[in-house]
Amino acid sequence: MTETPEPEVSETPEDEMKRKFREALEAKRAQQSGAGAGGKGGDSSKIHGAHGPAASKRSFRRKSGG
C-alpha cells in the first residue's frame, strides 16, 4: 500500500511520448469500431460513388486538317 509513483517519474520523454501515442491510437480505434458498427450504412469508406456509370457516352471526333 506504500506504492510511490516513481516509475512514472523515471519515465524518459521518449517513453512518455510513446505512451501518449499508444493511448491516442487506442482511443481512435475504439471510436472507429463504435462508428463502423451502426453507422449510416455500414460503409466506413470516405469516398462514395467513385466508380459509377458515366452520365453520357463520350464521343471523340478527329480534327479535320485544313
N, C-alpha and C positions, 0 to 999 in steps of 0.2 A: 504494500500500500504506500510505500515511500518512493514511488517512481518519480523521477525527475525528467523533464523534457530535454535531457542532454543530447539524445540522438538527433533531435531537430536542430539544436544549436550548433552541433558539429557538422551540419549539412553544408556542403560547398555550394557556391552559387550555381554551378553546373547541375548538381543534383537537384537543387530547388527548381531550376528551370525545367528539367526533365519531368519532375513530379507534376509541375503545373501543366505541362503539355499533355501528360498522360491523363490528368483529371479532366482537362478540356476535351480530349478525344473521347473519353468515356461518356461525358455529358452529351457530346454531339451524337455519338452512336445511339445512346438511349433516346434522344429526341427523334432521330431518324427512324428508329424501329417503331416508335409510337405513332409517327405520322404516316408511315407506309402501310400500317395495318388497316386503318379505317379511313383512308384519305378520300379524295374526291372521286376516285375510280380505281384506286389501287395502283395506278401508274405513277411511279415516282420520278419519271423522266422529266427533265427540264425542257426538252424540245418536243413539241406536239405538232403533228401533221407535216412533218418534213418531207415525206415521200407520198404525196397524194397524186391523183390524176391531174394532168395538165388541163388548164381552162379551155384551151383550144389547140388543135394540132398546128404545129409550126409549119410554115411553108417557106422554102428557100428559093429565091429566084436568081438566076445567073445574070450578072450585069452585062448588058449588051455593049459591045465596043463601038465606038463611033464618035 
